[in-house]
């Protein structure tokens, strides 16, 4: 009916010189509605930012961005309505509003980033700027809205002012429309409202649980169809309620199981964070459920620093959908700082676009299992190293090689030890001598000779008990490592360190040690532990048998080439080594000296003082010779009171110096006897050098012997060369 009225009005006014521009009213109304929507969105944006500050709920950020888009759309719609040249001012104002809305959008993003970074003060400052922008926009929107309302009022007023006849026609049409509307309402009551009332009664009955009630409708196929649809909907709703009730019961049952299980259960929503963690988490990790849900930073407190990289790799795999098969083990930290091991089974969920949405899973405390596995592996490694120890010592061709391999294997077995040396007892000298060196100055340590009972080494050998010192001051107070030996512990590195900890372990089978093993740490704060001693004792027991066998073999071989009384090599070995050294000297072009010496007046001394005193003098002479020679040189008992020596890499001048020192050394040792009968004893010696004096072995020995007798006939009795 209203459309008919408008058509009539158009006819009535068709002959008038001024026509009503219905477009003015429509444009102003639509523009005003857009302005109202913009104002509503600005209010919503401000409330959203305030709520985000308290909750850090990132879904609010998405709502804020959607609101910005809607506001920009409303502004664009309003701008498109301004097509008349007279609308330029309105367009300019809408342009300013659009710029301010864009600034609000960028400032809002800054608020989200600053809040996530816990920069709350800066976020509050930016939020205040947004409030000021919105406060400035409200007067502009109000002014534009008033302008649109004014245009609407002017357009309507023109009807009454310019054309009274048109106004009366409009009022008549309005009355006619009212009459028709009332008549239509009566018909609607009869044909529509009554069936709707019946349907409403049925809906209320269904809502109260009475599914037997059905609406009684007749005469209208549409409403009968609606009643049937209502029946079907009721059945579907009841089925849904039944299913939801079953799901709720099952969820409650499984939640109860999750609450009671010793395993870890969790669920993480990528937007909301941790949404569920069962009480086992607090029992296993020590962190409360509130601490676990505090945010991503809790991961840095739970995951051990050693496993930050494996955890990051796992997270990337979960995000990309390339989850590893089977449980994932992570090294973690208990709240009290203790290391724990957790094994996880993870079930990620992705949306249709392949984006990760949730992570569910279970975990288990495998700390005890990890410790057992670690212990088993350590035992396995130890057994393997023990086997290597035995094989290394057993495969060596000589005792020194066996000692070196055994020392190398022990250092591998105990990484804390950075250096060490192995000593064996020399029965002839009744002293411990260095046989193998690792990580220390070998040249200096080879000079070390320790008597049983002297210092830490001698006491360990004598007592057969392992000793450990983690304080060098206490070691010094207890007598040191050995007399004048502490300065020999120099690392074989460019920047030698200071010893931090020393352990000395006896070597041998049963209660009869044949040597000692000394290990040293140099790194600051690195000290041997009681567990290291247990491991060392097990290792030395393992290598004791092959080392003892190697030593016995070496002793057996040595006995065949050694003089029992003096411990020097015998005459047969002298000729064997001389032949070898001459060949070596020919190859490498260096000198070799041969010394033949004997003790003056020894026969008369032996006749008057007896065998025991004579043997003592012979041993003193052997020590006097050997003490002035290098480890590479060879000292031998040639026959009776006659001795021989081979000096490598020397000429006659250097050999003469060594001879002089030998004579002085013997003289000093004879004085220590405090035996008047030994006053007439002295050393006569002669030497010959290769290649200066001779190039044939027999000639060298003969010339050295001639030199000896020449010295004996000389009044000075000084050692002579040919």
C-alpha positions in Angstrom: 0.0 0.0 0.0 2.9 2.4 0.8 4.3 1.8 -2.7 1.0 2.8 -4.2 1.0 6.0 -2.1 4.5 6.8 -3.4 3.3 6.2 -7.0 0.3 8.5 -6.5 2.6 11.2 -5.0 4.8 11.0 -8.0 1.8 11.5 -10.3 0.5 14.4 -8.3 3.8 16.1 -8.5 4.6 15.2 -12.0 3.3 18.6 -13.2 5.1 20.6 -10.6 8.2 22.7 -11.5 10.1 21.4 -8.4 10.2 17.7 -7.7 11.3 15.9 -4.5 14.7 14.4 -4.9 14.2 11.1 -3.0 18.0 10.4 -3.6 18.9 13.2 -1.1 17.0 11.5 1.7 18.4 8.0 0.8 22.0 9.2 0.5 21.9 11.2 3.8 20.3 8.2 5.7 22.8 5.7 4.4 25.7 8.1 5.2 24.4 8.6 8.7 24.1 4.9 9.3 27.7 4.4 8.1 28.9 7.0 10.5 27.1 5.3 13.4 28.7 2.0 12.5 32.1 3.6 12.4 31.6 5.1 15.9 30.5 1.6 17.1 33.6 0.0 15.7 36.0 2.6 17.3 34.4 2.0 20.7 34.8 -1.8 20.2 38.5 -1.4 19.2 39.3 0.5 22.4 37.5 -2.0 24.6 39.4 -4.9 22.8 42.8 -3.3 23.5 42.0 -2.8 27.1 40.9 -6.4 27.5 44.0 -7.7 25.8 46.2 -5.8 28.2 44.8 -7.9 31.1 44.6 -11.3 29.4 47.2 -11.4 26.5 44.5 -13.4 24.6 45.6 -13.4 21.0 42.0 -14.0 19.8 41.3 -10.4 20.8 44.0 -9.3 18.5 42.2 -11.0 15.6 38.9 -9.4 16.7 40.6 -5.9 16.7 41.9 -6.4 13.2 38.5 -7.5 11.9 36.9 -4.4 13.5 39.5 -2.2 11.7 38.6 -3.8 8.4 34.8 -3.2 9.0 35.5 0.4 9.9 37.5 1.0 6.7 34.6 -0.6 4.7 32.0 1.7 6.3 34.2 4.7 5.5 34.6 3.6 1.9 30.8 3.1 1.5 30.2 6.6 2.9 32.8 8.1 0.5 31.2 6.4 -2.5 27.8 8.0 -1.6 29.3 11.6 -1.9 28.8 12.1 -5.7 27.6 15.7 -5.7 30.1 18.6 -5.9 28.5 20.0 -2.8 29.7 16.9 -0.9 33.5 17.9 -1.1 33.7 18.9 2.6 32.1 15.6 3.6 34.6 13.7 1.5 37.5 15.6 3.0 36.3 14.8 6.6 35.8 11.2 5.7 39.4 11.1 4.3 40.7 12.4 7.6 38.7 9.8 9.5 40.2 7.1 7.2 43.8 8.3 8.0 43.1 8.2 11.8 41.6 4.7 11.6 44.8 3.6 9.8 46.9 5.1 12.6 44.8 3.3 15.1 45.4 0.0 13.3 49.2 0.4 13.3 49.2 1.6 16.9 47.1 -1.4 17.9 49.7 -3.8 16.4 52.4 -2.0 18.4 50.3 -2.6 21.6 50.1 -6.3 20.9 53.9 -6.7 20.3 54.9 -4.6 23.3 52.5 -6.5 25.6 53.8 -9.9 24.4 57.3 -8.7 25.1 56.2 -7.7 28.6 56.9 -4.0 27.8 53.7 -3.0 29.6 54.6 0.6 30.3 55.3 1.3 26.6 52.1 -0.6 25.6 50.1 1.6 27.9 51.6 4.7 26.4 50.6 3.7 22.9 47.1 2.7 24.1 46.7 6.2 25.5 47.6 7.7 22.1 44.9 5.5 20.5 42.3 6.8 23.1 43.2 10.4 22.1 42.8 9.6 18.4 39.3 8.1 19.0 38.4 11.0 21.3 39.3 13.4 18.5 37.3 11.4 15.9 34.0 11.4 17.9 33.3 15.2 17.4 34.1 14.8 13.7 31.6 11.9 13.4 29.0 13.7 15.4 29.3 16.8 13.2 29.0 14.7 10.0 26.0 12.9 11.4 24.2 16.2 12.3 24.9 17.5 8.7 23.2 14.4 7.2 20.2 14.8 9.5 19.9 18.4 8.5 19.8 17.4 4.8 17.0 14.9 5.6 15.0 17.5 7.5 15.4 20.1 4.6 14.2 17.6 2.0 11.1 16.6 4.0 10.3 20.2 4.9 10.2 21.1 1.3 7.1 19.0 0.9 4.9 21.1 3.3 6.4 24.4 2.3 6.2 24.1 -1.5 3.1 21.9 -2.1 0.2 21.7 0.5 -1.9 19.7 -1.8 0.7 17.0 -1.9 0.8 16.9 1.9 -3.0 16.4 2.1 -2.7 13.6 -0.4 0.0 11.9 1.6 -2.0 12.1 4.8 -5.0 10.5 3.0 -2.9 7.7 1.8 -1.5 7.2 5.3 -5.0 6.8 6.7 -6.0 4.4 4.0 -2.8 2.4 4.7 -3.7 2.2 8.4 -7.2 0.8 7.6 -5.7 -1.9 5.3 -3.1 -2.8 7.8 -5.7 -3.4 10.6 -7.7 -5.6 8.3 -4.6 -7.6 7.4 -3.7 -8.0 11.0 -7.1 -9.6 11.8 -6.6 -12.1 8.9 -3.1 -12.8 10.2 -4.4 -13.6 13.6 -6.6 -16.2 12.3 -4.4 -17.8 9.6 -0.9 -17.5 11.1 -0.8 -16.7 14.8 -3.0 -19.5 15.9 -0.9 -22.2 14.3 2.2 -20.5 15.6 0.8 -20.5 19.1 0.2 -24.3 18.8 3.8 -24.8 17.6 5.1 -22.6 20.4 3.3 -24.8 23.0 4.8 -27.9 21.5 8.3 -26.3 21.6 7.9 -25.4 25.3 6.7 -29.0 26.0 9.7 -30.5 24.2 12.0 -28.1 26.1 10.6 -29.4 29.4 11.2 -33.0 28.3 7.8 -33.9 27.0 8.6 -35.3 23.6 5.1 -36.8 23.2 3.4 -33.5 22.7 2.8 -32.6 19.0 1.3 -29.4 17.5 -2.3 -29.7 16.3 -2.4 -27.9 13.0 -4.8 -28.2 10.1 -5.9 -26.3 7.1 -2.4 -25.1 6.3 0.0 -27.4 4.4 2.9 -25.1 5.2 2.4 -25.3 9.0 1.8 -29.1 8.9 5.1 -29.4 7.2 6.7 -27.2 9.8 5.2 -29.4 12.5 6.7 -32.5 10.9 10.1 -30.8 10.7 9.7 -29.9 14.4 9.2 -33.6 15.2 12.3 -34.6 13.3 14.3 -31.9 14.9 13.1 -33.0 18.3 14.3 -36.6 17.7 17.6 -35.3 16.4 18.1 -33.1 19.4 17.3 -35.9 21.8 19.8 -38.1 20.0 22.4 -35.4 20.2 21.8 -34.9 23.9 22.1 -38.6 24.5 25.4 -38.7 22.6 26.7 -35.7 24.4 25.8 -37.2 27.7 27.7 -40.3 26.8 30.7 -38.3 25.7 30.6 -36.3 28.9 30.5 -39.5 31.0 33.4 -41.0 29.0 35.4 -37.7 29.2 34.8 -37.7 33.0 35.9 -41.3 33.2 39.1 -40.7 31.2 39.8 -37.5 33.0 39.6 -39.4 36.3 42.1 -41.9 34.9 44.4 -39.1 33.7 44.2 -37.5 37.1 45.3 -40.7 38.8 47.9 -42.1 36.4 51.6 -41.7 37.2 52.2 -40.8 33.5 52.2 -37.2 32.3 49.2 -36.1 30.3 48.9 -32.7 28.6 47.1 -30.7 25.9 48.4 -27.5 24.3 46.3 -25.1 22.2 48.5 -22.9 20.0 46.3 -19.9 20.7 45.4 -20.5 24.3 48.6 -22.2 25.5 48.5 -25.1 28.0 44.9 -26.1 28.5 45.4 -29.3 30.5 48.1 -31.0 32.6 47.4 -33.7 35.0 48.8 -33.7 38.6 51.6 -36.1 37.7 53.5 -33.1 36.2 53.9 -31.6 39.7 55.0 -34.9 41.2 57.6 -35.5 38.4 58.9 -32.0 37.7 58.2 -30.1 40.9 56.4 -27.3 39.0 52.8 -26.5 40.0 50.1 -26.5 37.3 49.9 -22.7 37.6 53.6 -22.5 36.8 53.3 -24.9 33.9 50.5 -22.7 32.4 52.4 -19.4 33.0 53.6 -19.3 29.3 56.2 -20.4 26.8 59.0 -19.3 29.2 58.4 -22.4 31.4 60.0 -24.5 28.6 63.3 -22.8 29.3 63.1 -23.9 32.9 62.1 -27.5 32.3 64.2 -28.5 29.2 67.9 -29.0 30.2 70.3 -26.6 28.4 72.0 -29.7 26.8 68.7 -30.5 25.0 67.6 -27.0 23.9 68.7 -27.8 20.3 67.1 -31.2 20.2 63.9 -29.6 21.6 64.0 -26.9 19.0 64.4 -29.5 16.2 61.5 -31.5 17.7 59.3 -28.3 17.7 60.2 -27.6 14.1 59.3 -31.2 13.1 55.9 -30.9 14.9 55.2 -27.6 13.1 56.1 -29.0 9.7 54.2 -32.2 10.2 57.3 -34.4 10.1 56.9 -36.0 13.5 59.5 -38.6 14.4 58.1 -42.1 15.0 58.1 -43.5 18.5 58.7 -41.9 21.9 60.9 -38.8 22.1 63.4 -38.6 25.0 64.3 -35.2 26.5 66.8 -34.3 29.1 65.0 -32.0 31.6 65.4 -30.2 34.9 63.4 -30.7 38.1 62.4 -27.5 39.8 65.1 -28.2 42.5 67.8 -28.3 39.7 68.2 -32.1 39.5 68.5 -33.7 36.0 65.6 -35.9 35.0 64.8 -37.8 31.8 61.3 -37.7 30.3 60.0 -39.7 27.3 57.0 -38.3 25.3 54.5 -39.7 22.9 53.1 -36.7 21.0 49.9 -36.4 18.9 49.7 -33.1 16.9 46.4 -31.9 15.3 46.4 -29.8 12.1 43.6 -27.8 10.4 42.5 -28.2 6.8 45.4 -25.9 5.6 48.0 -28.0 7.4 48.5 -25.5 10.2 49.2 -26.9 13.7 46.3 -26.2 16.1 46.8 -28.5 19.2 49.3 -30.9 20.7 48.2 -33.7 22.9 50.4 -36.4 24.4 51.6 -38.4 27.3 55.0 -38.6 29.0 56.9 -40.8 31.4 59.6 -40.3 33.9 62.5 -42.5 32.6 65.2 -41.1 34.8 65.9 -44.3 36.6 65.9 -46.2 33.3 68.2 -43.7 31.8 70.6 -44.0 34.8 70.5 -47.8 34.5 71.1 -47.6 30.7 74.0 -45.1 31.3 75.4 -47.4 34.0 75.2 -50.4 31.7 76.9 -48.5 28.9 79.6 -47.3 31.3 80.1 -50.9 32.5 80.2 -52.0 28.9 82.7 -49.3 28.0 84.8 -50.3 31.1 84.7 -54.0 30.1 85.8 -53.1 26.6 88.6 -50.9 27.9 89.6 -53.6 30.4 89.8 -56.0 27.5 91.8 -53.5 25.5 94.1 -53.1 28.5 94.7 -56.8 28.7 95.2 -57.2 25.0 97.5 -54.2 24.8 99.7 -55.4 27.6 99.7 -59.0 26.3 100.5 -58.0 22.7 103.5 -55.9 23.6 106.9 -57.3 22.6 108.7 -55.9 25.7 107.9 -54.6 29.1 108.4 -50.9 28.2 106.0 -51.2 25.3 103.5 -53.1 27.5 103.7 -50.4 30.1 103.2 -47.6 27.5 100.1 -49.3 26.1 98.7 -50.0 29.5 99.2 -46.3 30.5 97.5 -45.1 27.3 94.5 -47.4 28.0 94.1 -46.3 31.6 94.1 -42.6 30.5 91.4 -43.4 28.0 89.4 -45.2 30.7 89.6 -42.2 33.1 89.2 -39.0 31.0 89.6 -36.9 34.2 93.3 -37.9 34.3 95.3 -35.7 31.9 98.8 -37.2 32.3 100.6 -39.9 34.1 103.6 -42.2 34.2 104.3 -45.8 35.2 107.2 -47.0 37.3 108.7 -50.5 37.8 110.9 -51.8 40.5 114.6 -52.6 39.6 115.7 -55.4 41.9 119.4 -54.8 41.3 119.1 -51.1 42.3 116.2 -51.7 44.7 114.6 -48.6 43.2 111.6 -47.7 41.1 112.3 -46.4 37.6 110.1 -44.8 35.0 109.0 -47.1 32.2 106.2 -45.1 30.4 105.2 -41.4 30.3 102.1 -39.7 28.8 101.3 -36.0 28.8 104.4 -35.1 30.8 108.0 -34.1 30.1 109.5 -37.5 29.3 113.1 -36.4 29.3 112.8 -35.0 32.8 110.8 -37.9 34.2 113.2 -40.6 32.9 115.7 -39.2 35.5 113.4 -40.1 38.3 114.6 -42.9 40.6 112.6 -43.6 43.8 113.6 -45.9 46.6 110.9 -47.9 48.4 109.4 -45.8 51.2 110.4 -42.4 49.7 107.6 -40.0 49.2 104.1 -40.8 47.9 105.4 -43.2 45.2 107.8 -45.1 47.5 105.1 -45.3 50.3 102.5 -46.6 47.9 104.9 -49.3 46.5 105.9 -50.3 50.0 102.4 -50.4 51.5 100.5 -51.7 48.5 97.7 -49.2 49.1 96.3 -46.6 46.7 96.8 -43.0 47.8 95.1 -39.8 46.5 95.8 -36.1 47.2 93.6 -33.2 46.0 95.8 -30.6 47.7 99.4 -30.1 46.7 100.1 -28.4 50.0 99.0 -31.6 51.9 101.1 -33.7 49.6 104.1 -31.6 50.2 103.5 -31.8 54.0 103.3 -35.6 53.7 106.7 -35.8 52.0 105.9 -35.0 48.4 105.7 -37.2 45.4 109.3 -38.3 45.8 112.5 -36.6 46.9 113.2 -33.8 44.4 110.4 -35.1 42.1 107.6 -32.6 42.5 109.3 -30.2 40.0 109.4 -33.0 37.4 105.6 -32.9 36.9 105.7 -30.6 33.9 103.0 -30.9 31.3 104.2 -31.7 27.8 102.3 -28.6 26.4 103.1 -25.1 25.3 101.5 -23.7 28.5 102.1 -26.2 31.3 99.5 -26.2 34.0 99.7 -26.6 37.8 98.9 -30.1 39.2 95.5 -30.1 40.9 95.1 -33.7 42.0 97.4 -36.8 42.1 96.6 -40.5 42.6 99.2 -43.2 43.0 98.1 -46.9 42.5 100.3 -49.9 43.2 100.8 -52.4 40.4 101.1 -56.1 41.0 99.5 -59.4 41.8 98.3 -60.0 45.3 100.4 -58.2 48.0 103.6 -58.0 46.0 103.7 -54.8 43.9 106.2 -54.6 41.1 105.6 -51.0 40.4 103.3 -47.9 40.6 101.0 -46.0 38.4 100.8 -42.2 38.9 98.0 -40.1 37.4 97.7 -36.3 37.5 95.0 -33.6 36.7 95.9 -30.1 35.6 92.6 -28.4 34.8 91.5 -25.9 37.4 89.0 -27.5 39.8 89.5 -31.0 38.4 90.0 -33.5 41.2 89.9 -37.3 41.4 86.8 -38.8 43.1 86.4 -41.9 45.2 84.6 -43.5 42.2 87.8 -42.9 40.2 89.8 -44.9 42.7 87.4 -47.8 42.4 87.7 -47.8 38.6 91.5 -47.4 38.8 91.9 -50.3 41.2 89.8 -52.5 38.9 91.9 -51.3 35.9 95.2 -52.0 37.6 94.0 -55.4 38.7 93.1 -56.1 35.0 96.5 -55.0 33.7 98.4 -56.5 36.6 98.7 -60.0 35.2 99.8 -59.1 31.6 102.2 -56.5 32.9 103.7 -58.9 35.4 104.0 -61.5 32.6 105.7 -58.9 30.4 108.0 -58.0 33.2 108.9 -61.6 34.0 109.6 -62.2 30.3 111.7 -59.1 30.2 113.6 -60.1 33.4 114.2 -63.6 31.9 115.5 -62.1 28.8 117.5 -59.6 30.7 119.0 -62.2 33.0 120.6 -63.9 30.0 122.4 -60.7 29.1 122.9 -59.3 32.7 125.5 -59.8 35.3 123.8 -61.0 38.5 126.2 -59.2 40.9 126.2 -55.7 39.5 123.1 -55.6 37.4 125.1 -54.3 34.4 124.9 -56.0 31.0 127.4 -58.9 30.5 130.3 -59.3 28.0 128.2 -61.1 25.4 125.6 -58.3 25.3 128.4 -55.7 25.1 129.7 -57.2 21.8 126.2 -57.6 20.4 125.3 -54.0 21.1 128.6 -52.7 20.0 128.1 -54.4 16.6 124.6 -52.8 16.3 125.7 -49.3 17.3 128.7 -49.4 14.9 126.3 -50.3 12.1 123.9 -47.5 13.2 126.8 -45.0 13.4 127.9 -45.9 9.8 124.3 -45.3 8.6 123.8 -42.0 10.4 127.4 -40.7 10.5 127.9 -40.1 14.2 130.6 -41.1 16.7 130.8 -44.0 19.1 133.2 -44.4 22.1 134.3 -47.7 23.7 135.6 -47.6 27.3 137.4 -50.4 29.1 138.1 -49.9 32.8 139.1 -51.8 35.9 139.8 -51.3 39.6 143.4 -50.8 40.6 144.7 -53.0 43.5 141.4 -54.9 43.6 143.0 -58.3 43.8 145.0 -57.5 46.9 141.9 -55.9 48.5 139.8 -59.0 47.7 142.5 -61.3 49.2 142.6 -59.4 52.5 138.9 -58.3 52.9 137.1 -61.3 51.5 134.3 -62.0 49.0 131.5 -59.9 50.6 133.6 -56.7 50.7 134.9 -57.3 47.2 131.4 -57.7 45.9 130.3 -54.5 47.5 133.2 -52.6 45.8 132.2 -54.1 42.4 128.6 -53.0 42.9 129.9 -49.5 43.8 132.0 -49.4 40.7 129.1 -50.5 38.6 126.9 -47.7 40.1 129.7 -45.2 39.6 129.9 -46.0 35.9 126.2 -46.2 35.3 125.3 -43.0 37.2 127.5 -40.9 34.8 126.0 -42.4 31.6 122.9 -41.6 29.7 119.9 -43.9 29.3 120.8 -44.6 25.7 124.4 -45.6 26.7 125.4 -49.2 27.6 127.4 -50.2 30.8 128.7 -53.8 31.1 130.8 -55.9 33.5 133.4 -57.2 31.1 135.2 -59.7 33.4 136.3 -59.9 37.1 137.0 -56.3 38.1 136.9 -55.1 34.5 134.1 -53.0 33.1 133.2 -51.8 29.6 130.9 -49.1 28.3 129.5 -47.9 24.9 128.8 -44.1 24.6 126.7 -43.0 21.6 126.9 -39.7 19.7 130.2 -38.6 21.3 133.8 -37.9 20.2 137.0 -38.5 22.2 136.8 -35.2 24.0 133.3 -35.8 25.3 134.1 -39.4 26.1 137.1 -38.2 28.2 134.8 -36.0 30.2 132.6 -38.9 31.0 135.6 -41.0 32.0 136.8 -38.3 34.4 133.3 -38.2 36.0 133.3 -42.0 36.4 136.6 -41.9 38.2 135.5 -39.1 40.6 132.2 -40.9 41.2 133.9 -44.1 42.2 136.3 -42.2 44.5 133.5 -40.6 46.3 131.6 -43.8 46.7 134.7 -45.5 48.1 135.1 -42.8 50.7 131.6 -43.4 51.8 132.6 -47.0 52.7 134.9 -45.6 55.5 137.1 -48.6 54.9 140.8 -47.8 55.3 141.6 -50.9 53.1 139.8 -49.3 50.2 142.0 -46.2 50.2 144.3 -47.8 47.7 141.5 -48.6 45.3 141.0 -46.4 42.1 139.7 -46.6 38.6 141.9 -46.9 35.5 140.3 -46.7 32.1 141.1 -46.4 28.4 138.9 -45.5 25.4 138.8 -45.7 21.6 136.5 -43.9 19.3 134.7 -44.7 16.1 135.6 -43.7 13.4 138.6 -41.6 14.6 140.6 -44.5 16.1 139.3 -47.5 14.2 136.3 -48.6 12.1 136.5 -52.3 12.9 134.9 -53.6 16.2 137.8 -55.8 17.3 140.2 -53.0 16.6 138.2 -50.6 18.8 138.1 -53.0 21.7 141.8 -53.9 21.4 142.8 -50.2 21.2 140.6 -49.4 24.3 142.3 -52.3 26.1 145.7 -51.0 25.2 144.7 -47.6 26.4 143.6 -49.1 29.7 147.0 -50.8 30.4 148.7 -47.6 29.3 146.8 -45.8 32.0 147.6 -48.4 34.6 151.3 -48.1 33.9 151.1 -44.3 34.1 152.1 -42.6 37.3 149.0 -40.4 37.3 146.6 -43.3 36.9 144.3 -41.0 35.0 142.0 -42.5 32.3 143.7 -42.3 28.9 142.9 -42.5 25.3 145.0 -44.3 22.7 
